[in-house]
Amino acid sequence: MKKEDLLRKLGSRKFWACVSAVIIALIAFTNAAPETTERVVALVSAIGGLCIYMLSEGIADSKPSDVTNYIETKDYREE
C-alpha cells in the first residue's frame, strides 16, 4: 500500500465510521456498561476528527500558493 493510499484512508469518514462500529460491537460483545460504550465512541470520534483535520491541513499546506492563472492572448486572436 502506498503512503498516499494510507493517508487517504485515514482521512476518510467511512473508515472512522467502520472503526467506531467495530469497537462498539466489541464492547457490546463484552457486556460493558452503556457509559463505557459512550466514552469509547466519543474517544474514537475525537481521534478520527483530529486525524481528518491534520491530514486535510497537511494536504492544503503542501500545495504551492503562488500559482497564478493567465490567459494566452494568442489563443484568442481573430484572424
Backbone as CSV, one residue per row, in Angstrom:
resi,resn,N_x,N_y,N_z,CA_x,CA_y,CA_z,C_x,C_y,C_z
1,MET,0.841,-1.171,0.000,0.000,0.000,0.000,0.894,1.244,0.000
2,LYS,0.552,2.185,-0.859,1.332,3.409,-0.955,0.965,4.368,0.168
3,LYS,1.867,5.290,0.437,1.641,6.267,1.501,0.407,7.111,1.214
4,GLU,0.201,7.479,-0.062,-0.955,8.300,-0.424,-2.262,7.561,-0.156
5,ASP,-2.266,6.254,-0.438,-3.462,5.452,-0.191,-3.766,5.370,1.297
6,LEU,-2.726,5.187,2.090,-2.910,5.115,3.534,-3.432,6.438,4.097
7,LEU,-2.873,7.546,3.647,-3.330,8.855,4.112,-4.772,9.117,3.692
8,ARG,-5.127,8.705,2.472,-6.495,8.895,2.002,-7.471,8.084,2.858
9,LYS,-7.077,6.874,3.211,-7.960,6.037,4.024,-8.084,6.566,5.452
10,LEU,-6.982,7.041,6.023,-7.051,7.599,7.374,-7.884,8.876,7.414
11,GLY,-7.969,9.568,6.311,-8.758,10.792,6.243,-10.194,10.567,5.832
12,SER,-10.591,9.339,5.690,-11.940,9.014,5.236,-12.907,8.908,6.417
13,ARG,-14.051,9.542,6.284,-15.081,9.429,7.323,-15.646,8.017,7.376
14,LYS,-15.700,7.354,6.221,-16.192,5.976,6.182,-15.275,5.051,6.981
15,PHE,-13.963,5.274,6.885,-13.016,4.463,7.641,-13.252,4.622,9.135
16,TRP,-13.402,5.854,9.596,-13.593,6.080,11.024,-14.957,5.588,11.496
17,ALA,-15.963,5.637,10.639,-17.262,5.056,10.997,-17.135,3.540,11.149
18,CYS,-16.345,2.924,10.279,-16.107,1.474,10.366,-15.350,1.120,11.645
19,VAL,-14.320,1.909,11.969,-13.562,1.670,13.201,-14.481,1.790,14.411
20,SER,-15.321,2.818,14.416,-16.268,3.001,15.529,-17.217,1.817,15.634
21,ALA,-17.724,1.343,14.498,-18.660,0.220,14.515,-18.010,-1.042,15.067
22,VAL,-16.778,-1.300,14.676,-16.079,-2.489,15.179,-15.855,-2.385,16.686
23,ILE,-15.437,-1.215,17.141,-15.196,-1.038,18.583,-16.489,-1.159,19.375
24,ILE,-17.566,-0.575,18.853,-18.861,-0.675,19.542,-19.308,-2.135,19.607
25,ALA,-19.128,-2.874,18.521,-19.512,-4.289,18.522,-18.690,-5.077,19.539
26,LEU,-17.399,-4.792,19.618,-16.561,-5.485,20.598,-16.959,-5.148,22.030
27,ILE,-17.288,-3.899,22.273,-17.715,-3.502,23.621,-19.047,-4.163,23.965
28,ALA,-19.979,-4.188,22.995,-21.274,-4.829,23.239,-21.089,-6.323,23.495
29,PHE,-20.132,-6.936,22.814,-19.861,-8.362,22.986,-19.375,-8.668,24.405
30,THR,-18.645,-7.739,25.005,-18.114,-7.965,26.350,-19.080,-7.536,27.451
31,ASN,-20.294,-7.140,27.076,-21.325,-6.718,28.038,-20.862,-5.560,28.918
32,ALA,-20.236,-4.572,28.319,-19.791,-3.390,29.063,-20.991,-2.494,29.366
33,ALA,-20.795,-1.619,30.321,-21.848,-0.678,30.700,-22.079,0.328,29.572
34,PRO,-23.298,0.843,29.449,-23.579,1.825,28.393,-22.700,3.080,28.483
35,GLU,-22.345,3.460,29.705,-21.491,4.637,29.872,-20.108,4.402,29.262
36,THR,-19.613,3.189,29.400,-18.314,2.840,28.822,-18.375,2.923,27.302
37,THR,-19.446,2.416,26.735,-19.617,2.470,25.287,-19.633,3.915,24.799
38,GLU,-20.360,4.776,25.490,-20.438,6.188,25.101,-19.071,6.856,25.161
39,ARG,-18.324,6.564,26.198,-16.999,7.176,26.342,-16.042,6.707,25.243
40,VAL,-16.073,5.432,24.928,-15.179,4.910,23.887,-15.561,5.477,22.525
41,VAL,-16.857,5.570,22.237,-17.301,6.149,20.970,-16.862,7.614,20.878
42,ALA,-16.987,8.349,21.952,-16.546,9.753,21.958,-15.045,9.854,21.715
43,LEU,-14.281,8.960,22.316,-12.829,8.972,22.133,-12.443,8.649,20.691
44,VAL,-13.051,7.625,20.116,-12.753,7.265,18.726,-13.158,8.390,17.783
45,SER,-14.293,9.007,18.023,-14.743,10.122,17.185,-13.786,11.300,17.269
46,ALA,-13.298,11.587,18.462,-12.360,12.698,18.627,-11.047,12.415,17.894
47,ILE,-10.548,11.206,18.011,-9.296,10.850,17.334,-9.498,10.880,15.818
48,GLY,-10.617,10.364,15.339,-10.901,10.393,13.904,-11.010,11.809,13.373
49,GLY,-11.697,12.665,14.092,-11.812,14.064,13.672,-10.472,14.763,13.649
50,LEU,-9.646,14.488,14.623,-8.305,15.077,14.670,-7.449,14.598,13.503
51,CYS,-7.520,13.315,13.188,-6.746,12.780,12.055,-7.202,13.405,10.736
52,ILE,-8.501,13.514,10.543,-9.009,14.122,9.316,-8.552,15.561,9.210
53,TYR,-8.617,16.317,10.300,-8.177,17.715,10.286,-6.691,17.822,9.960
54,MET,-5.864,17.025,10.613,-4.423,17.101,10.380,-4.068,16.729,8.942
55,LEU,-4.695,15.696,8.408,-4.404,15.296,7.042,-4.851,16.349,6.029
56,SER,-6.030,16.917,6.235,-6.515,17.924,5.287,-5.675,19.189,5.348
57,GLU,-5.242,19.597,6.516,-4.370,20.769,6.629,-3.004,20.492,6.016
58,GLY,-2.498,19.304,6.202,-1.211,18.949,5.601,-1.274,18.955,4.087
59,ILE,-2.355,18.453,3.541,-2.521,18.454,2.088,-2.656,19.883,1.569
60,ALA,-3.433,20.699,2.271,-3.615,22.086,1.844,-2.311,22.869,1.927
61,ASP,-1.503,22.621,2.948,-0.240,23.345,3.103,0.825,22.878,2.122
62,SER,0.692,21.672,1.608,1.724,21.149,0.714,1.591,21.683,-0.710
63,LYS,0.449,22.261,-1.047,0.247,22.786,-2.393,0.831,24.189,-2.494
64,PRO,1.465,24.505,-3.606,2.044,25.850,-3.756,0.951,26.914,-3.806
65,SER,1.195,28.016,-3.133,0.194,29.084,-3.066,0.490,30.220,-4.039
66,ASP,1.631,30.178,-4.723,1.996,31.269,-5.617,1.689,30.957,-7.081
67,VAL,0.728,30.111,-7.298,0.343,29.766,-8.660,-0.596,30.844,-9.183
68,THR,-0.305,31.364,-10.343,-1.171,32.365,-10.965,-1.693,31.830,-12.280
69,ASN,-2.911,32.150,-12.569,-3.511,31.739,-13.829,-3.401,32.883,-14.818
70,TYR,-3.091,32.569,-16.041,-3.041,33.590,-17.066,-3.571,33.018,-18.363
71,ILE,-4.020,33.902,-19.198,-4.593,33.503,-20.472,-3.623,33.883,-21.576
72,GLU,-3.355,32.958,-22.437,-2.509,33.230,-23.596,-3.348,34.000,-24.608
73,THR,-2.915,35.219,-24.952,-3.692,36.019,-25.890,-3.633,35.474,-27.302
74,LYS,-2.604,34.716,-27.595,-2.514,34.166,-28.953,-3.618,33.151,-29.226
75,ASP,-4.194,32.586,-28.188,-5.285,31.636,-28.365,-6.570,32.326,-28.772
76,TYR,-6.703,33.615,-28.524,-7.948,34.328,-28.759,-7.840,35.387,-29.854
77,ARG,-6.818,35.386,-30.616,-6.653,36.354,-31.715,-7.608,36.031,-32.850
78,GLU,-8.169,37.082,-33.376,-9.040,36.910,-34.545,-8.192,36.933,-35.804
79,GLU,-8.468,36.083,-36.698,-7.703,36.015,-37.927,-8.504,36.406,-39.122
